[in-house]
Amino acid sequence: MVKHRIFRIPFLIAVLAATTLVVAVACGSSAEPTAAPLTQAPSSGSPATSVPVPTAAPTVAAAVKPTGKLVIALTDLGNETPSVWQEFAFGKAYMRFLFDALTGTNDAGEVDKTQGAAKEWIMSPDARTWTFIFRENIKFHNGDQLTAEDSKFSIGLVTSEDSITSYKTRIIASIADQDSITVVSPFELVIETSKPAGFLNWDLSDIQGVEGMIQPKNHTERVGNAEFAKNPVGSGPYKWVGQRKGDFMELEAVDDHWRDGVPRFKTLIFRIIPEESTRIAALKAGEVDVISVSRERAPQLKADGLSIFSKEGASVLGLYFHEQWRDDSVWKDINVRKAFNLAINREELCEFIFAGECSPAKVYPWPDVAPGIDPSLTPLPFDPVEAKRLLDASNYAGEEVAIRSYPRADVPEGPRFIEAVGAYLTDIGVNVKIIPTEYASYRQERLAHTLDNGSGYLAAPNRPLAGFVGLMRVLNHTDGAFTSTNDPEIDRLIEALEAGIAPADVEKASQNLTKYMYDQYTHLTCCNMNISYATNDRITAWDLGKRVWDDGFTFLIKR
């Protein structure tokens, strides 16, 4: 039963690669996009005492100016709507070029008082009052000064009913409403939280999503939300030029940024190229400089003379069992969830889908190298016989299980991975239907909770322990926007995690939560993964960093 699949997967991959049509790319590092006019824009320790790693802005002679162009090609670019409340965490790759965050972070993945709009923050002993002191030298691209009022306004956007940001429910859990935020002066902001919030400085940073980013209040109110999303104004090292959704996004460097100094490149272009063979062809032709690349293609590209940069143990791949609390859900029965986990051969997936660039994982959404995992946990074995027995003894009666399939920048092998998972599940008697889609469509289904007996995958990035505190409310608390569970015990464990202030207490609470979710088989946990990019010889160094949903792209433009 297993042997035929070992040969089937590489054969299918070879056939698909041989029949791929390589399409010419319209935009490259030596030619500006020409089709369709652009929309033109107007000219560690405890949370309270985290010690930042200083990251000084580079010192560059005043005569030095940004020059040339850098083109980055990815499979997707979030929601492609550059407003702090209308973008997913996955859009942070470009959003960090446009906006500054209230709390800054460095490439090591720590909060850093040299990097954000706030130069200082103070937490009260009960973790209920936070004071942020702002820099006085930050200006938006339209010349307006960035103040505490802009930050309050942006938090209001992020927590609004229409906001689609990935971690907004985490912010709402701590900040009840705008009355909880007081602008003491143009450069001092005080936030009173509805409960102890020992990690609020992390939540309002750029370490996870876009929730901490700041857009100008006066300008937004003057032009309106719709116009702002077309022509955004931020305070980051690059300003907006224009875009064609689904194709490209163009940014232009400011001459000298308060944080990053003089950017290396004058023009920065993000290209959206879902097909990997097309991305590779564009890179080899000199039309783009950086591409996301699958694990299986990386060794050959390196042999071809291209550079490969990888983030080791960057994420953990897993599938969600959506709406598992409903009475008619196949996922409500723990025997079904366990059967699915035992049906998957993780070693085989790592070898034949991900070219050995991964390892079997313990519990989703924590990569094995992440902090806060119960040390007793081990990856689940491949046991299709026991999986079949559990399925036969469960409430599963042959219902169709619909798995969404889509490519992503961090998992370009996604569709092949889902085909392989579907084959394993079919072998134990599951009625599998694979539905090709785009990630954005699947995400909307998750938010609407319409995925009855449905599943989809995500590679959850590694992050600091503070990041997992925020993540778990979003993904698994009953009040979380993306929750796939509705379990009072999980809610209790998440709330205990959030209540921690001392690092030892937070880590113990995290271990308790991971152990419970492991025992309940809340997700189909697959493997720990590296994330790789291929570049031409213009890129000689790259620290991919430890932020979530951003692989250090800002590093590429620093001198």
Order of alpha helices (4+ residues) and beta strands (2+ residues): alpha-beta-alpha-beta-beta-alpha-alpha-beta-beta-alpha-alpha-alpha-beta-beta-beta-alpha-beta-alpha-beta-alpha-alpha-beta-alpha-beta-alpha-beta-alpha-beta-beta-alpha-alpha-alpha-beta
